[in-house]
Amino acid sequence: QTRLEPLSPPGPATVVACFPQTGRPHQIRAHLLAVGAPIVGDRRYGGPMRVELSGGELVAARVLLHAARLELLHPLTRKPLVSRAPVPEDIARAAQLLGAELGAE
């Protein structure tokens, strides 16, 4: 199970925040494919490498998927461990082109 939250208006491509509720490494990719919305740049799961938009063209050199925040339980203490990573430049550009604002959580 993965909870999805759109961050940009619907269109030929949409920025989506994904919150996995269960765990498998490929599940976000598989779940988005299952709802007919493969990730841009994800050749393995049928995602397009380019998307025509009203404001131009979105071209992906890689899978446009980023884990901005991961939270796991420490195996011994069972306390939450949180890791954050800045949004890569190519994903930030794609989000801007699609009308999404990716701010700090």
N, CA, C and O atoms as a DFTB+ gen file, in Angstrom:
420 C
 N C O
     1  1       0.839      -1.177       0.000
     2  2       0.000       0.000       0.000
     3  2       0.888       1.245       0.000
     4  3       1.889       1.314       0.713
     5  1       0.501       2.213      -0.806
     6  2       1.199       3.494      -0.876
     7  2       0.153       4.598      -0.945
     8  3      -0.740       4.565      -1.791
     9  1       0.267       5.569      -0.055
    10  2      -0.627       6.737      -0.085
    11  2      -0.006       7.756      -1.032
    12  3       1.194       8.021      -0.964
    13  1      -0.828       8.330      -1.920
    14  2      -0.363       9.296      -2.918
    15  2      -1.009      10.648      -2.681
    16  3      -2.206      10.733      -2.407
    17  1      -0.214      11.710      -2.788
    18  2      -0.716      13.084      -2.670
    19  2      -0.222      13.891      -3.857
    20  3       0.982      14.117      -3.978
    21  1      -1.118      14.334      -4.743
    22  2      -0.685      15.178      -5.866
    23  2      -0.165      16.525      -5.353
    24  3      -0.752      17.130      -4.456
    25  1       0.948      16.981      -5.941
    26  2       1.540      18.268      -5.566
    27  2       1.474      19.281      -6.694
    28  3       1.857      20.439      -6.522
    29  1       0.989      18.845      -7.846
    30  2       0.836      19.757      -8.980
    31  2      -0.513      19.465      -9.633
    32  3      -1.116      18.419      -9.392
    33  1      -0.981      20.406     -10.469
    34  2      -2.267      20.186     -11.147
    35  2      -2.215      18.936     -12.023
    36  3      -1.145      18.576     -12.513
    37  1      -3.352      18.269     -12.228
    38  2      -3.369      17.109     -13.125
    39  2      -3.020      17.528     -14.542
    40  3      -3.325      18.642     -14.966
    41  1      -2.388      16.637     -15.260
    42  2      -2.002      16.915     -16.639
    43  2      -1.322      15.703     -17.220
    44  3      -1.487      14.592     -16.715
    45  1      -0.559      15.903     -18.277
    46  2       0.146      14.769     -18.884
    47  2       1.196      14.179     -17.935
    48  3       1.610      13.031     -18.097
    49  1       1.618      14.957     -16.961
    50  2       2.512      14.494     -15.892
    51  2       2.126      15.279     -14.636
    52  3       1.736      16.443     -14.724
    53  1       2.233      14.650     -13.491
    54  2       1.866      15.273     -12.218
    55  2       2.915      14.925     -11.176
    56  3       3.376      13.786     -11.107
    57  1       3.291      15.905     -10.368
    58  2       4.210      15.643      -9.258
    59  2       3.384      15.040      -8.127
    60  3       2.339      15.574      -7.756
    61  1       3.863      13.921      -7.583
    62  2       3.127      13.197      -6.555
    63  2       4.053      12.888      -5.387
    64  3       5.178      12.429      -5.584
    65  1       3.581      13.139      -4.174
    66  2       4.291      12.689      -2.971
    67  2       3.764      11.298      -2.652
    68  3       2.553      11.079      -2.630
    69  1       4.663      10.367      -2.408
    70  2       4.295       8.975      -2.134
    71  2       4.714       8.610      -0.719
    72  3       5.826       8.911      -0.285
    73  1       3.811       7.962      -0.015
    74  2       4.057       7.559       1.368
    75  2       3.811       6.057       1.484
    76  3       2.681       5.633       1.727
    77  1       4.864       5.242       1.312
    78  2       4.686       3.788       1.403
    79  2       4.225       3.381       2.791
    80  3       4.761       3.847       3.797
    81  1       3.231       2.512       2.838
    82  2       2.714       2.015       4.105
    83  2       3.244       0.612       4.395
    84  3       3.262       0.173       5.545
    85  1       3.673      -0.084       3.347
    86  2       4.266      -1.402       3.470
    87  2       5.585      -1.351       2.719
    88  3       5.846      -0.358       2.040
    89  1       6.419      -2.358       2.805
    90  2       7.750      -2.183       2.245
    91  2       8.242      -3.184       1.232
    92  3       8.319      -4.381       1.505
    93  1       8.566      -2.694       0.086
    94  2       9.333      -3.381      -0.937
    95  2      10.078      -2.303      -1.698
    96  3       9.527      -1.225      -1.922
    97  1      11.329      -2.563      -2.107
    98  2      12.130      -1.523      -2.763
    99  2      11.492      -0.918      -4.019
   100  3      11.655       0.277      -4.266
   101  1      10.778      -1.708      -4.811
   102  2      10.225      -1.204      -6.074
   103  2       8.757      -0.806      -5.962
   104  3       8.146      -0.482      -6.980
   105  1       8.173      -0.817      -4.778
   106  2       6.718      -0.703      -4.690
   107  2       6.151       0.613      -5.206
   108  3       5.076       0.604      -5.804
   109  1       6.814       1.726      -5.006
   110  2       6.286       2.997      -5.511
   111  2       6.169       2.918      -7.029
   112  3       5.160       3.326      -7.604
   113  1       7.195       2.396      -7.665
   114  2       7.182       2.279      -9.117
   115  2       6.054       1.347      -9.577
   116  3       5.338       1.656     -10.530
   117  1       5.903       0.217      -8.901
   118  2       4.866      -0.748      -9.268
   119  2       3.464      -0.203      -8.983
   120  3       2.549      -0.411      -9.779
   121  1       3.292       0.486      -7.869
   122  2       1.966       1.028      -7.529
   123  2       1.554       2.132      -8.503
   124  3       0.393       2.195      -8.908
   125  1       2.483       2.996      -8.881
   126  2       2.138       4.046      -9.845
   127  2       1.818       3.449     -11.215
   128  3       0.904       3.915     -11.894
   129  1       2.556       2.432     -11.620
   130  2       2.240       1.746     -12.871
   131  2       0.843       1.127     -12.788
   132  3       0.083       1.185     -13.755
   133  1       0.502       0.541     -11.651
   134  2      -0.799      -0.123     -11.480
   135  2      -1.972       0.843     -11.615
   136  3      -3.057       0.440     -12.032
   137  1      -1.766       2.113     -11.267
   138  2      -2.854       3.092     -11.416
   139  2      -2.744       3.859     -12.733
   140  3      -3.431       4.860     -12.933
   141  1      -1.879       3.386     -13.630
   142  2      -1.765       3.998     -14.950
   143  2      -0.934       5.258     -14.983
   144  3      -1.106       6.092     -15.871
   145  1      -0.030       5.410     -14.023
   146  2       0.793       6.627     -13.945
   147  2       2.250       6.269     -13.693
   148  3       2.787       6.598     -12.635
   149  1       2.911       5.595     -14.654
   150  2       4.314       5.254     -14.438
   151  2       5.174       6.517     -14.317
   152  3       4.824       7.573     -14.845
   153  1       6.282       6.391     -13.626
   154  2       7.165       7.526     -13.361
   155  2       7.915       7.930     -14.635
   156  3       8.417       7.076     -15.366
   157  1       7.983       9.221     -14.885
   158  2       8.734       9.729     -16.032
   159  2      10.190       9.272     -15.892
   160  3      10.805       9.429     -14.837
   161  1      10.716       8.715     -16.955
   162  2      12.094       8.245     -16.979
   163  2      12.276       6.808     -16.523
   164  3      13.400       6.306     -16.509
   165  1      11.199       6.138     -16.151
   166  2      11.292       4.769     -15.624
   167  2      11.021       3.759     -16.735
   168  3       9.904       3.258     -16.870
   169  1      12.039       3.465     -17.523
   170  2      11.892       2.538     -18.660
   171  2      11.445       1.152     -18.204
   172  3      10.634       0.511     -18.872
   173  1      11.961       0.691     -17.085
   174  2      11.647      -0.657     -16.601
   175  2      10.150      -0.833     -16.316
   176  3       9.592      -1.908     -16.532
   177  1       9.511       0.235     -15.831
   178  2       8.092       0.157     -15.476
   179  2       7.210       0.935     -16.456
   180  3       6.094       1.323     -16.110
   181  1       7.698       1.159     -17.660
   182  2       6.877       1.723     -18.713
   183  2       6.711       3.230     -18.715
   184  3       5.829       3.753     -19.397
   185  1       7.539       3.934     -17.965
   186  2       7.440       5.393     -17.923
   187  2       8.013       6.044     -19.170
   188  3       8.983       5.548     -19.743
   189  1       7.420       7.149     -19.591
   190  2       7.934       7.856     -20.769
   191  2       9.243       8.571     -20.454
   192  3       9.483       8.959     -19.310
   193  1      10.076       8.744     -21.451
   194  2      11.331       9.486     -21.278
   195  2      11.123      10.977     -21.545
   196  3      11.935      11.803     -21.129
   197  1      10.036      11.318     -22.240
   198  2       9.693      12.721     -22.491
   199  2       8.182      12.880     -22.431
   200  3       7.417      11.977     -22.770
   201  1       7.786      14.064     -21.987
   202  2       6.361      14.389     -21.881
   203  2       6.166      15.781     -22.458
   204  3       6.838      16.730     -22.054
   205  1       5.237      15.899     -23.412
   206  2       4.898      17.204     -23.992
   207  2       3.982      17.950     -23.041
   208  3       2.945      17.427     -22.633
   209  1       4.359      19.169     -22.687
   210  2       3.567      20.017     -21.798
   211  2       3.237      21.314     -22.508
   212  3       3.868      21.652     -23.509
   213  1       2.262      22.039     -22.006
   214  2       1.905      23.313     -22.635
   215  2       3.058      24.307     -22.548
   216  3       3.199      25.157     -23.427
   217  1       3.887      24.217     -21.504
   218  2       5.004      25.151     -21.328
   219  2       6.323      24.645     -21.855
   220  3       7.358      25.267     -21.612
   221  1       6.322      23.531     -22.573
   222  2       7.557      22.976     -23.103
   223  2       7.558      21.465     -23.016
   224  3       6.504      20.832     -22.978
   225  1       8.739      20.900     -22.984
   226  2       8.873      19.454     -22.952
   227  2       9.671      19.050     -21.722
   228  3      10.694      19.658     -21.408
   229  1       9.203      18.032     -21.037
   230  2       9.903      17.462     -19.891
   231  2      10.670      16.251     -20.404
   232  3      10.069      15.297     -20.898
   233  1      11.994      16.284     -20.289
   234  2      12.839      15.196     -20.762
   235  2      13.597      14.639     -19.564
   236  3      14.200      15.387     -18.795
   237  1      13.560      13.322     -19.414
   238  2      14.209      12.681     -18.274
   239  2      15.434      11.894     -18.737
   240  3      15.370      11.139     -19.706
   241  1      16.538      12.081     -18.036
   242  2      17.743      11.299     -18.293
   243  2      17.805      10.089     -17.361
   244  3      18.660       9.215     -17.513
   245  1      16.876      10.054     -16.386
   246  2      16.837       8.970     -15.410
   247  2      15.433       8.911     -14.814
   248  3      14.568       9.713     -15.164
   249  1      15.218       7.969     -13.924
   250  2      13.931       7.866     -13.235
   251  2      13.756       9.097     -12.348
   252  3      14.607       9.374     -11.502
   253  1      12.671       9.833     -12.532
   254  2      12.434      11.036     -11.728
   255  2      11.714      10.662     -10.430
   256  3      10.534      10.948     -10.229
   257  1      12.479      10.016      -9.575
   258  2      11.995       9.548      -8.278
   259  2      13.047       9.912      -7.243
   260  3      14.236       9.670      -7.452
   261  1      12.615      10.494      -6.125
   262  2      13.559      10.935      -5.096
   263  2      12.974      10.715      -3.712
   264  3      11.813      11.037      -3.460
   265  1      13.781      10.165      -2.821
   266  2      13.386      10.004      -1.417
   267  2      13.922      11.201      -0.642
   268  3      15.097      11.236      -0.276
   269  1      13.059      12.177      -0.394
   270  2      13.461      13.378       0.338
   271  2      13.602      13.091       1.826
   272  3      14.384      13.740       2.521
   273  1      12.827      12.100       2.315
   274  2      12.847      11.783       3.744
   275  2      12.568      10.296       3.925
   276  3      11.619       9.755       3.358
   277  1      13.404       9.653       4.717
   278  2      13.193       8.255       5.076
   279  2      13.162       8.151       6.588
   280  3      13.968       8.775       7.277
   281  1      12.243       7.373       7.097
   282  2      12.163       7.166       8.543
   283  2      12.060       5.665       8.807
   284  3      11.175       4.980       8.293
   285  1      12.985       5.183       9.618
   286  2      13.040       3.768       9.985
   287  2      13.192       3.666      11.498
   288  3      13.605       4.622      12.155
   289  1      12.858       2.510      12.039
   290  2      13.094       2.289      13.463
   291  2      14.471       1.675      13.655
   292  3      14.848       0.740      12.949
   293  1      15.217       2.206      14.611
   294  2      16.522       1.646      14.933
   295  2      16.305       0.196      15.381
   296  3      15.408      -0.071      16.180
   297  1      17.112      -0.738      14.876
   298  2      16.860      -2.147      15.183
   299  2      17.034      -2.518      16.664
   300  3      16.427      -3.484      17.124
   301  1      17.846      -1.772      17.412
   302  2      18.048      -2.094      18.825
   303  2      17.210      -1.220      19.757
   304  3      16.562      -1.727      20.673
   305  1      17.225       0.089      19.524
   306  2      16.519       0.998      20.430
   307  2      15.049       1.167      20.071
   308  3      14.246       1.592      20.901
   309  1      14.693       0.825      18.803
   310  2      13.334       1.003      18.289
   311  2      12.917       2.475      18.225
   312  3      11.734       2.781      18.075
   313  1      13.889       3.383      18.339
   314  2      13.601       4.814      18.184
   315  2      13.674       5.175      16.706
   316  3      14.431       4.559      15.955
   317  1      12.887       6.176      16.278
   318  2      12.906       6.568      14.863
   319  2      14.259       7.141      14.438
   320  3      14.862       7.944      15.149
   321  1      14.713       6.716      13.280
   322  2      15.885       7.282      12.629
   323  2      15.375       7.989      11.384
   324  3      14.707       7.380      10.550
   325  1      15.690       9.280      11.257
   326  2      15.193      10.059      10.123
   327  2      16.383      10.538       9.296
   328  3      17.354      11.075       9.827
   329  1      16.285      10.332       7.999
   330  2      17.315      10.787       7.070
   331  2      16.640      11.669       6.029
   332  3      15.567      11.335       5.525
   333  1      17.267      12.790       5.709
   334  2      16.729      13.717       4.705
   335  2      17.778      13.963       3.622
   336  3      18.980      13.923       3.883
   337  1      17.308      14.216       2.417
   338  2      18.199      14.511       1.294
   339  2      17.598      15.646       0.474
   340  3      16.387      15.674       0.254
   341  1      18.417      16.572       0.025
   342  2      17.890      17.676      -0.793
   343  2      17.370      17.160      -2.137
   344  3      17.817      16.133      -2.646
   345  1      16.426      17.895      -2.686
   346  2      15.844      17.539      -3.984
   347  2      16.900      17.789      -5.069
   348  3      17.449      18.888      -5.148
   349  1      17.189      16.785      -5.902
   350  2      18.153      16.979      -6.992
   351  2      17.668      18.035      -7.980
   352  3      16.467      18.260      -8.132
   353  1      18.603      18.660      -8.630
   354  2      18.299      19.769      -9.545
   355  2      17.350      19.360     -10.671
   356  3      16.451      20.127     -11.016
   357  1      17.528      18.171     -11.251
   358  2      16.661      17.769     -12.366
   359  2      15.218      17.564     -11.906
   360  3      14.284      17.872     -12.646
   361  1      15.031      17.055     -10.709
   362  2      13.676      16.866     -10.192
   363  2      13.066      18.208      -9.809
   364  3      11.871      18.422     -10.017
   365  1      13.853      19.102      -9.261
   366  2      13.358      20.446      -8.931
   367  2      12.915      21.173     -10.201
   368  3      11.885      21.847     -10.199
   369  1      13.683      21.044     -11.281
   370  2      13.315      21.682     -12.560
   371  2      12.020      21.080     -13.109
   372  3      11.144      21.803     -13.585
   373  1      11.908      19.757     -13.039
   374  2      10.686      19.097     -13.524
   375  2       9.485      19.537     -12.715
   376  3       8.427      19.812     -13.282
   377  1       9.626      19.610     -11.403
   378  2       8.526      20.031     -10.531
   379  2       8.098      21.453     -10.871
   380  3       6.905      21.751     -10.935
   381  1       9.069      22.322     -11.088
   382  2       8.761      23.719     -11.431
   383  2       8.008      23.784     -12.764
   384  3       7.037      24.528     -12.898
   385  1       8.459      23.011     -13.734
   386  2       7.819      22.981     -15.047
   387  2       6.364      22.498     -14.925
   388  3       5.496      22.913     -15.693
   389  1       6.115      21.617     -13.947
   390  2       4.775      21.056     -13.757
   391  2       3.921      21.873     -12.774
   392  3       2.774      21.518     -12.505
   393  1       4.478      22.957     -12.245
   394  2       3.694      23.827     -11.369
   395  2       3.637      23.395      -9.918
   396  3       2.717      23.777      -9.195
   397  1       4.613      22.601      -9.479
   398  2       4.650      22.155      -8.082
   399  2       5.734      22.914      -7.331
   400  3       6.793      23.219      -7.879
   401  1       5.459      23.207      -6.096
   402  2       6.458      23.820      -5.214
   403  2       6.942      22.762      -4.252
   404  3       6.173      22.255      -3.436
   405  1       8.211      22.428      -4.346
   406  2       8.787      21.444      -3.442
   407  2       9.531      22.194      -2.353
   408  3      10.675      22.605      -2.544
   409  1       8.894      22.370      -1.232
   410  2       9.529      23.058      -0.108
   411  2      10.047      22.059       0.896
   412  3       9.926      20.848       0.714
   413  1      10.621      22.579       1.951
   414  2      11.048      21.717       3.049
   415  2       9.801      21.148       3.695
   416  3       8.758      21.799       3.738
   417  1       9.917      19.934       4.193
   418  2       8.748      19.306       4.815
   419  2       8.372      19.964       6.101
   420  3       7.409      19.553       6.747
